[in-house]
Amino acid sequence: GQQVMQIPQYQHVQEGEDFTTYCNSSTTLSNIQWYKQRPGGHPVFLIQLVKSGEVKKQKRLTFQFGEAKKNSSLHITATQTTDVGTYFCAGKAGGYNKLIFGAGTRLAVHP
Amino acid sequence: NAGVTQTPKFQVLKTGQSMTLQCAQDMNHNSMYWYRQDPGMGLRLIYYSASEGTTDKGEVPNGYNVSRLNKREFSLRLESAAPSQTSVYFCASSTSVPNSGNTIYFGEGSWLTVV
């Protein structure tokens, strides 16, 4: 079945450093979504990517969707303590009527 | 604006007991979902309901049943709880089955411990 792998599982950075998490699918995705979950909270939608090679930015966050639509990345420039949380990618492949979530990358930011 | 509301927030069960997690959304969404979250496992789909009157199994349906009571409400039932069902459960909704990529809105979660 469809699998979505996410790496790294955990990363801690000093405030001001950059951070990247990667998402890889075993199958071609029709779209990919990214969510953020603060400690003790619930996942909150960040963005959706649909087109091959698409790049979207939200302030310090840059999201990319691979040309083959099988991988994606989230890059945070100059992390802040407010970026702490777990970032999930979620992909939907053709024929599957449900999103499959990656295991998430937990980000810790040290001031 | 409540969004997705689920109850209870915390529950401790003994092995073999049954319970129902309740979920309601006020966004007029067609689709509703139940996920469980375990450390290092991400979010795994238990069941979903693409529209009122329909339900489908997700990745990990064993040990659970669901009822789409109406458009607003989608409940999850554990008939005979097992320690392996200790987890955080999230109810969620979206405007349609996410093959069109619609955003999923999550409830605040229900922490369930089975002893």
Interface residues (C-beta under 8 A of the other chain):
Chain A: G1 Q6 Q9 S30 N31 Q33 Y35 G41 H42 P43 V44 F45 Q48 V50 F88 A90 K92 Y96 N97 K98 L99 I100 F101 G102 A103 G104
Chain B: Y33 Y35 G40 M41 G42 L43 R44 L45 Y48 A50 D56 G58 E59 F90 V97 P98 N99 G101 T103 I104 Y105 F106 G107 E108 G109
